[in-house]
Amino acid sequence: MKAIQISEFGGYDALALVDVPAPTPAPGKILVRMRLAGVNPLDDTVRSGVLPSANKLPLIPGTGGVGEIIDNGGVEGLKPGTPVVVAGRGYGMFRDGTWQEYVLADPQDLIPLPPGIDLAAVAAFTTGAGYLTGYLSLTELASFKPGQTVLAPGIGGAVGLGTVEVANRLGASLAISTASRTDKAERARAEGHTVIDLSKETLRDGVARLTDGRGVDVVVDGVGGPFTGEALGSLASGGTLVSVGYSGGKQASVNVTDIIWRSAHIRGFMFTLFSTQTLIEANTNLFRYLAEGAFHPTIARTFPLKDAAEATRHLIEDRPYGRVVLEVPGA
């Protein structure tokens, strides 16, 4: 079968298309034929060799995707032909991921989907885990309450868009995001989002304008870098900043008075913080909200599996508005 494999850490060209043996069906395991696999910033971190847990090569990247069950390994309730999301712990990091034609998965790694569902829409929803990250950040780490205000920068990214849509569904009085370019800001506003155009005003000025100087109750920061200090300074008194990513850089400078004078709380996010049951309940709620029409995930571009290197470069360097997805070829 075809797969993308990393044999040594390095640049985008480390993502090589190879032929590898297909996994063999096994009792208690679910054989899934992959159809679409997401491209995420985490995949790029793994490829570059800076993620400590991803230290065993060769490795097939891909932290998630969608496909259908080919063999259910005798597991009741998971019938062959059922469309599923593949999204378990460690895929593409310390075990082979979803950038391959077939995946042999544990039952708990799968989310069954109703027949006839648009797999592209589900791929857009799950790629980057932005909705799940936003939901867990708000409900589990920030103790979010309806009526509070939320800032989630980067409206074109998974966490930015996912968090503002989750915050609105959970009853935020105001959910704010940002855009680095006017075209992105205008597109997001046309879709109904409140966005600060950072090419025209600073983050602090934008938040102050939109909140009448009060600041926001919660920041879910998937950008990091220099942005983190500005985001911290945009908190209201007693507010919480949840640090979930670093697409804008790993080094941040903060004014300690923004922590002290605001009685700020700072939390770090990792999926390993949450129990399997918490993740299941979160996904159940999120898919219900998706079915209600509360969310509007977007695919920016779909690449064939063989172009995984260019797909990754496009995500990291071009910073598109929406998700980047790989189409997995037929057998």
C-alpha positions as CSV (number, residue, x, y, z in Angstrom):
1,M,0.0,0.0,0.0
2,K,1.0,3.7,-0.4
3,A,2.1,5.7,2.6
4,I,4.1,8.8,3.5
5,Q,7.0,7.9,5.7
6,I,9.7,9.8,7.6
7,S,13.0,7.8,7.6
8,E,15.0,10.7,9.0
9,F,14.0,14.1,10.4
10,G,14.5,17.1,8.2
11,G,12.9,19.4,5.8
12,Y,9.7,19.0,3.8
13,D,11.4,16.5,1.5
14,A,11.7,14.1,4.5
15,L,8.1,13.2,3.7
16,A,8.6,10.4,1.2
17,L,6.0,8.4,-0.6
18,V,6.7,4.7,-0.1
19,D,5.2,1.2,-0.6
20,V,4.8,-0.6,2.7
21,P,2.9,-3.9,3.6
22,A,-0.7,-3.4,4.4
23,P,-1.7,-4.2,7.9
24,T,-3.3,-7.6,8.4
25,P,-6.8,-7.9,10.1
26,A,-6.6,-9.0,13.7
27,P,-9.1,-10.0,16.4
28,G,-10.2,-6.9,18.4
29,K,-8.6,-4.5,15.9
30,I,-10.4,-2.4,13.3
31,L,-9.0,-2.2,9.8
32,V,-9.9,1.2,8.3
33,R,-9.5,2.2,4.7
34,M,-8.4,5.9,4.9
35,R,-10.0,8.4,2.5
36,L,-8.9,11.8,3.8
37,A,-6.2,12.7,6.3
38,G,-5.6,16.1,7.9
39,V,-2.4,18.1,7.7
40,N,-1.7,19.8,11.0
41,P,1.1,22.0,12.6
42,L,1.8,19.0,14.8
43,D,2.7,16.9,11.8
44,D,5.3,19.6,10.9
45,T,6.7,19.5,14.4
46,V,7.1,15.8,14.2
47,R,8.7,16.0,10.8
48,S,11.3,18.5,11.9
49,G,12.4,16.2,14.8
50,V,11.7,18.6,17.7
51,L,8.8,16.6,19.4
52,P,10.4,14.5,22.2
53,S,7.8,11.8,22.1
54,A,8.3,11.3,18.3
55,N,11.7,9.8,18.4
56,K,11.4,6.4,16.7
57,L,11.9,6.2,13.0
58,P,10.7,5.2,10.4
59,L,7.4,6.8,11.1
60,I,4.2,7.3,9.1
61,P,2.8,10.8,10.0
62,G,-0.8,11.8,10.4
63,T,-2.7,12.5,13.6
64,G,-6.2,11.9,12.3
65,G,-8.5,11.4,9.3
66,V,-11.6,9.8,8.0
67,G,-12.4,6.5,6.2
68,E,-14.5,3.4,6.5
69,I,-14.3,0.1,8.3
70,I,-13.0,-2.8,6.1
71,D,-12.7,-5.5,8.8
72,N,-14.1,-5.1,12.3
73,G,-12.0,-7.8,14.0
74,G,-15.1,-9.3,15.6
75,V,-15.9,-6.1,17.5
76,E,-19.7,-5.7,18.0
77,G,-21.3,-2.4,17.0
78,L,-18.6,-1.5,14.4
79,K,-19.8,-2.9,11.1
80,P,-17.8,-3.1,7.9
81,G,-18.7,-0.2,5.6
82,T,-19.3,2.2,8.6
83,P,-17.6,5.6,8.0
84,V,-15.4,6.6,10.9
85,V,-13.1,9.3,12.3
86,V,-9.7,7.9,13.3
87,A,-8.4,10.1,16.1
88,G,-6.6,8.1,18.9
89,R,-3.7,9.0,21.1
90,G,-0.2,9.0,19.5
91,Y,-1.0,8.6,15.9
92,G,1.7,10.1,13.8
93,M,3.9,10.7,16.9
94,F,4.9,7.5,18.7
95,R,3.0,5.1,16.4
96,D,2.2,5.1,12.7
97,G,-0.4,7.6,11.7
98,T,-3.1,8.2,9.1
99,W,-1.0,9.2,6.0
100,Q,-1.4,5.7,4.6
101,E,-4.1,3.7,2.7
102,Y,-5.0,1.4,5.6
103,V,-4.8,1.8,9.4
104,L,-5.3,-1.0,12.0
105,A,-6.9,0.8,14.9
106,D,-8.1,0.1,18.4
107,P,-12.0,0.4,18.7
108,Q,-11.6,3.4,21.1
109,D,-9.7,5.3,18.5
110,L,-12.7,5.5,16.2
111,I,-15.8,7.7,16.1
112,P,-18.5,6.1,14.0
113,L,-20.4,8.4,11.6
114,P,-23.9,8.1,10.1
115,P,-24.2,6.6,6.6
116,G,-24.0,9.1,3.7
117,I,-22.2,11.8,5.7
118,D,-20.0,14.1,3.8
119,L,-16.5,12.9,4.7
120,A,-14.9,16.1,3.4
121,A,-17.0,18.1,5.9
122,V,-16.0,15.8,8.7
123,A,-12.3,16.0,7.7
124,A,-12.5,19.8,7.8
125,F,-14.1,19.6,11.2
126,T,-11.6,17.3,12.7
127,T,-8.3,18.4,11.1
128,G,-6.2,20.3,13.5
129,A,-8.5,19.3,16.4
130,G,-9.4,23.0,16.7
131,Y,-13.0,22.4,17.9
132,L,-11.9,19.8,20.4
133,T,-9.0,21.9,21.6
134,G,-11.3,24.9,22.0
135,Y,-14.0,23.0,23.8
136,L,-11.6,21.3,26.3
137,S,-9.7,24.6,26.9
138,L,-12.9,26.4,27.7
139,T,-14.8,23.8,29.7
140,E,-12.0,21.9,31.4
141,L,-9.1,24.4,31.8
142,A,-10.7,27.9,31.8
143,S,-13.9,27.2,33.7
144,F,-15.8,29.1,31.0
145,K,-19.3,30.4,31.8
146,P,-22.0,31.6,29.5
147,G,-21.8,35.4,29.1
148,Q,-18.0,35.6,29.3
149,T,-15.8,36.9,26.5
150,V,-13.2,34.9,24.6
151,L,-10.2,35.7,22.4
152,A,-8.9,33.0,20.1
153,P,-6.4,34.4,17.6
154,G,-5.8,33.2,14.0
155,I,-9.3,32.9,12.4
156,G,-7.8,31.1,9.5
157,G,-6.4,28.3,11.7
158,A,-8.0,25.3,13.3
159,V,-7.9,26.5,16.9
160,G,-8.9,30.1,16.1
161,L,-12.0,29.2,14.1
162,G,-12.9,26.2,16.2
163,T,-12.7,28.1,19.5
164,V,-14.7,31.1,18.4
165,E,-17.5,28.8,17.0
166,V,-17.4,26.6,20.2
167,A,-17.5,29.7,22.4
168,N,-20.5,31.1,20.6
169,R,-22.3,27.8,20.9
170,L,-21.5,27.6,24.6
171,G,-23.0,31.1,25.1
172,A,-20.1,33.6,25.0
173,S,-21.3,37.2,24.9
174,L,-18.4,38.0,22.5
175,A,-15.9,35.7,20.7
176,I,-13.0,37.5,19.1
177,S,-10.3,36.3,16.7
178,T,-7.6,38.0,14.7
179,A,-6.3,38.0,11.1
180,S,-2.8,39.1,9.9
181,R,-4.1,40.2,6.6
182,T,-7.1,42.4,5.6
183,D,-8.4,39.8,3.1
184,K,-8.6,37.2,5.8
185,A,-10.3,39.6,8.2
186,E,-12.9,40.6,5.5
187,R,-13.7,37.0,4.7
188,A,-14.1,36.1,8.3
189,R,-16.3,39.1,9.0
190,A,-18.5,38.2,6.0
191,E,-19.0,34.8,7.6
192,G,-20.2,36.5,10.8
193,H,-17.1,36.5,13.0
194,T,-15.7,39.4,15.1
195,V,-12.1,39.8,13.9
196,I,-9.3,42.2,14.7
197,D,-7.2,43.1,11.6
198,L,-3.7,43.1,12.9
199,S,-2.4,44.9,9.8
200,K,-4.5,48.0,11.0
201,E,-4.5,47.9,14.8
202,T,-2.7,46.2,17.6
203,L,-4.2,43.3,19.5
204,R,-4.5,45.3,22.7
205,D,-6.1,48.2,21.0
206,G,-8.6,45.9,19.2
207,V,-9.6,44.1,22.3
208,A,-9.9,47.3,24.3
209,R,-12.2,48.7,21.5
210,L,-14.4,45.7,21.4
211,T,-14.7,45.2,25.1
212,D,-15.0,48.9,26.2
213,G,-11.6,48.6,27.8
214,R,-12.5,45.7,30.1
215,G,-10.5,42.9,28.3
216,V,-11.5,39.3,27.7
217,D,-12.2,36.6,30.3
218,V,-10.4,33.8,28.3
219,V,-7.7,33.6,25.7
220,V,-7.1,30.3,23.9
221,D,-3.7,31.0,22.4
222,G,-2.8,28.7,19.5
223,V,-0.3,31.3,18.0
224,G,2.3,31.8,20.8
225,G,5.5,33.7,20.1
226,P,5.3,37.5,20.4
227,F,1.5,37.3,20.4
228,T,1.4,35.6,23.8
229,G,2.5,38.7,25.7
230,E,0.0,40.9,23.9
231,A,-2.7,38.3,24.5
232,L,-1.9,38.2,28.2
233,G,-2.1,41.9,28.4
234,S,-5.6,41.7,26.8
235,L,-7.1,39.7,29.7
236,A,-9.7,41.1,32.1
237,S,-9.0,40.9,35.8
238,G,-9.0,37.3,36.9
239,G,-8.9,36.0,33.3
240,T,-7.3,32.8,32.0
241,L,-4.9,32.3,29.1
242,V,-4.7,28.7,27.8
243,S,-1.6,28.1,25.8
244,V,-2.3,25.5,23.2
245,G,0.2,26.1,20.3
246,Y,3.1,28.0,18.8
247,S,2.5,28.5,15.1
248,G,4.0,32.0,15.6
249,G,7.0,30.9,17.6
250,K,8.1,29.1,20.8
251,Q,9.6,32.1,22.6
252,A,7.4,34.7,24.2
253,S,8.1,37.9,26.2
254,V,5.6,38.9,28.8
255,N,5.2,41.8,31.2
256,V,4.9,40.3,34.6
257,T,2.6,43.1,35.7
258,D,0.1,41.8,33.2
259,I,0.1,38.6,35.3
260,I,0.2,40.3,38.7
261,W,-2.2,43.2,38.2
262,R,-4.7,41.1,36.4
263,S,-4.6,38.2,38.8
264,A,-4.1,36.1,35.6
265,H,-4.2,32.4,35.3
266,I,-2.0,30.6,32.8
267,R,-2.7,27.0,31.7
268,G,-0.9,24.7,29.3
269,F,-2.9,22.4,27.1
270,M,-2.1,18.8,26.1
271,F,-4.6,16.1,25.2
272,T,-2.9,13.8,27.6
273,L,-4.4,15.9,30.4
274,F,-7.8,14.5,29.8
275,S,-9.3,11.0,30.4
276,T,-10.6,8.9,27.6
277,Q,-14.1,9.4,28.9
278,T,-13.7,13.2,28.9
279,L,-12.6,13.0,25.3
280,I,-15.5,10.8,24.3
281,E,-18.0,13.1,26.0
282,A,-16.4,16.1,24.4
283,N,-16.5,14.6,20.9
284,T,-20.1,13.5,21.4
285,N,-21.2,17.0,22.2
286,L,-19.2,18.5,19.4
287,F,-20.6,16.2,16.7
288,R,-24.1,17.1,18.0
289,Y,-23.3,20.8,17.7
290,L,-22.0,20.1,14.2
291,A,-25.2,18.3,13.3
292,E,-27.2,21.3,14.6
293,G,-25.4,23.5,12.1
294,A,-23.5,25.5,14.8
295,F,-20.1,25.0,13.1
296,H,-18.8,25.9,9.7
297,P,-15.4,24.2,9.1
298,T,-13.6,25.0,5.9
299,I,-11.2,23.1,3.7
300,A,-8.7,25.5,2.1
301,R,-7.1,23.0,-0.3
302,T,-7.0,19.2,-0.8
303,F,-3.7,17.6,-2.0
304,P,-3.1,14.0,-3.2
305,L,-1.2,11.9,-0.7
306,K,1.9,11.9,-2.9
307,D,2.1,15.7,-2.4
308,A,2.3,15.6,1.4
309,A,5.5,17.7,1.4
310,E,3.9,20.5,-0.6
311,A,0.7,20.3,1.5
312,T,2.7,20.7,4.6
313,R,4.7,23.6,3.2
314,H,1.4,25.3,2.1
315,L,0.0,25.0,5.6
316,I,3.0,26.3,7.4
317,E,4.3,29.0,5.1
318,D,1.2,30.2,3.1
319,R,-1.1,30.1,6.2
320,P,-4.3,29.5,4.3
321,Y,-7.8,30.3,5.5
322,G,-9.1,26.8,6.4
323,R,-7.8,23.3,6.7
324,V,-5.4,21.4,4.5
325,V,-6.3,17.8,3.7
326,L,-4.7,14.8,1.9
327,E,-6.7,12.6,-0.3
328,V,-5.6,9.0,0.2
329,P,-5.3,7.1,-3.1
330,G,-7.1,3.8,-3.9
331,A,-5.5,0.5,-3.5
